[in-house]
Amino acid sequence: MRREVLTWSDVDRLIDYLVPQIHGRYDSMVIVTRGGLVPGGMLAEALNITYILTASVRFPADFPGLQIHPEERFAVPEFIQFPADELLTDRRVLVIDDVWTRGRNIVTVASRIDAAGGNPETCVLHYKPASSLYPGHTPNYYAAVTDAYMIYPWELDRGPEVLGTWN
């Protein structure tokens, strides 16, 4: 798989590309951890969103090297952390993550916000339509389409044992 290593300048350009796309005022932002923390903070500042919440979700089948089959997109997730419904009801909520690869995390978070009576819209830096488990369903906002494995500048210090070696 092709890998792309991004610099902080690259991320700044992606944020600059996203900001004018995002219309209207949001009552709050839900950042999907861990990947959405940095872009969420940058977007919250750029969009002047001060009501920031986080969501952490894990699927039982999320193990390194495991192939996800389309029917597994319906696996019951574990919500490790999620805002209370009363913090979401009747609110326009911008849901942020770094990348939409399969889409499970951000779609699950947005669906739970919707079930709580909120109005979620999704936003990522990178969208990977070829690997999405939700054909025809896209993020509301995204800065770039890719098929590469993205390595963001905040991930560089994880070391080669996590990132792998590349030639």
C-alpha positions as CSV (number, residue, x, y, z in Angstrom):
1,M,0.0,0.0,0.0
2,R,1.2,3.5,-0.9
3,R,2.1,5.6,2.1
4,E,2.0,9.4,2.3
5,V,3.8,11.2,5.1
6,L,2.2,14.6,5.8
7,T,3.9,17.7,7.2
8,W,2.3,20.3,9.5
9,S,2.2,22.6,6.4
10,D,0.2,19.9,4.6
11,V,-2.3,19.7,7.4
12,D,-2.6,23.5,7.5
13,R,-3.4,23.5,3.8
14,L,-6.1,20.7,4.3
15,I,-7.7,22.7,7.2
16,D,-7.6,25.9,5.0
17,Y,-9.3,23.9,2.2
18,L,-12.0,22.6,4.6
19,V,-12.9,25.8,6.4
20,P,-14.7,27.6,3.5
21,Q,-16.7,24.5,2.7
22,I,-18.3,24.3,6.2
23,H,-21.4,26.5,6.2
24,G,-23.5,27.8,9.0
25,R,-23.0,27.8,12.8
26,Y,-22.5,24.6,14.8
27,D,-23.7,24.4,18.4
28,S,-20.9,21.9,19.2
29,M,-18.2,19.6,17.8
30,V,-17.8,16.0,18.6
31,I,-14.2,14.8,18.0
32,V,-13.7,11.1,17.4
33,T,-10.7,10.0,19.4
34,R,-7.8,9.5,18.8
35,G,-7.4,10.5,15.2
36,G,-9.7,13.5,15.3
37,L,-8.1,15.2,18.2
38,V,-5.6,17.3,16.3
39,P,-7.7,18.2,13.3
40,G,-10.7,18.8,15.6
41,G,-8.8,21.3,17.7
42,M,-7.5,23.1,14.6
43,L,-11.0,23.3,13.1
44,A,-12.6,24.3,16.4
45,E,-10.2,27.3,16.5
46,A,-10.7,28.2,12.8
47,L,-14.5,27.9,13.0
48,N,-14.8,29.4,16.5
49,I,-16.6,26.4,17.9
50,T,-16.1,26.4,21.7
51,Y,-18.4,23.6,22.8
52,I,-16.1,20.6,22.2
53,L,-17.0,17.0,23.1
54,T,-15.3,13.7,22.4
55,A,-16.4,10.2,21.5
56,S,-14.4,7.0,21.6
57,V,-15.7,3.9,19.9
58,R,-14.2,0.5,19.4
59,F,-15.4,-2.4,17.3
60,P,-14.8,-6.0,18.6
61,A,-13.2,-6.9,15.2
62,D,-10.6,-4.1,15.4
63,F,-7.4,-6.1,15.6
64,P,-4.2,-5.5,13.6
65,G,-4.1,-7.4,10.3
66,L,-7.7,-8.6,10.5
67,Q,-9.7,-8.3,7.3
68,I,-13.1,-6.7,7.8
69,H,-15.8,-8.2,5.7
70,P,-18.8,-6.0,4.6
71,E,-21.2,-7.8,7.0
72,E,-19.0,-6.9,9.9
73,R,-19.9,-3.2,9.5
74,F,-22.9,-4.1,11.6
75,A,-20.9,-5.3,14.5
76,V,-22.0,-3.8,17.8
77,P,-19.5,-1.2,18.9
78,E,-18.3,-0.5,22.4
79,F,-18.6,3.2,23.3
80,I,-15.7,3.8,25.6
81,Q,-16.7,7.4,26.0
82,F,-19.6,9.3,24.6
83,P,-21.4,12.6,25.4
84,A,-24.7,12.4,27.2
85,D,-27.8,12.7,25.0
86,E,-28.9,16.0,26.6
87,L,-25.6,17.5,25.3
88,L,-26.6,16.6,21.8
89,T,-30.4,17.0,21.6
90,D,-31.5,19.8,19.2
91,R,-27.9,20.7,18.4
92,R,-26.2,21.0,15.1
93,V,-23.0,19.0,15.7
94,L,-19.9,18.8,13.5
95,V,-18.3,15.3,13.9
96,I,-14.5,15.3,13.2
97,D,-12.1,12.5,12.5
98,D,-8.8,12.4,10.6
99,V,-9.6,9.9,7.9
100,W,-12.6,8.0,6.6
101,T,-11.2,4.6,5.7
102,R,-14.0,2.1,6.3
103,G,-16.2,4.8,7.8
104,R,-17.4,2.7,10.7
105,N,-16.2,5.0,13.6
106,I,-17.5,8.3,12.2
107,V,-20.8,6.8,10.9
108,T,-21.4,5.1,14.2
109,V,-20.8,8.3,16.1
110,A,-23.0,10.4,13.8
111,S,-25.8,7.8,14.0
112,R,-25.7,7.9,17.8
113,I,-25.8,11.7,17.7
114,D,-28.8,11.5,15.4
115,A,-30.5,8.9,17.7
116,A,-30.0,11.4,20.6
117,G,-31.9,14.0,18.7
118,G,-28.9,15.9,17.4
119,N,-28.2,17.0,13.8
120,P,-24.7,15.6,12.9
121,E,-22.6,16.5,9.9
122,T,-19.3,14.7,9.3
123,C,-15.9,16.1,8.4
124,V,-12.5,14.4,7.8
125,L,-9.2,15.4,6.3
126,H,-9.0,12.4,4.0
127,Y,-11.8,10.3,2.5
128,K,-11.0,6.8,1.0
129,P,-14.1,5.8,-1.0
130,A,-12.5,2.5,-2.3
131,S,-12.3,1.1,1.2
132,S,-15.5,2.5,2.6
133,L,-18.1,0.0,4.0
134,Y,-20.8,2.6,3.1
135,P,-21.0,2.9,-0.6
136,G,-22.9,6.0,-1.6
137,H,-22.4,7.5,1.8
138,T,-19.7,10.1,2.1
139,P,-18.5,12.6,4.7
140,N,-20.3,15.9,4.5
141,Y,-16.9,17.7,4.3
142,Y,-13.5,16.3,3.3
143,A,-10.3,18.0,2.2
144,A,-8.9,15.2,-0.1
145,V,-9.7,11.8,-1.6
146,T,-6.9,9.2,-1.4
147,D,-6.1,5.5,-1.5
148,A,-2.9,5.9,0.4
149,Y,-2.1,5.1,4.0
150,M,-1.8,8.5,5.6
151,I,0.8,9.3,8.2
152,Y,0.1,12.5,9.9
153,P,2.8,14.7,11.6
154,W,1.5,13.9,15.1
155,E,2.0,10.1,14.4
156,L,5.7,10.3,13.3
157,D,7.1,9.6,16.7
158,R,5.4,6.2,17.0
159,G,8.5,4.6,15.4
160,P,9.0,2.1,12.7
161,E,7.5,-0.8,14.6
162,V,4.1,0.9,14.5
163,L,4.4,2.6,11.1
164,G,6.3,-0.2,9.4
165,T,9.3,0.3,7.2
166,W,8.9,1.5,3.7
167,N,11.4,1.6,0.9
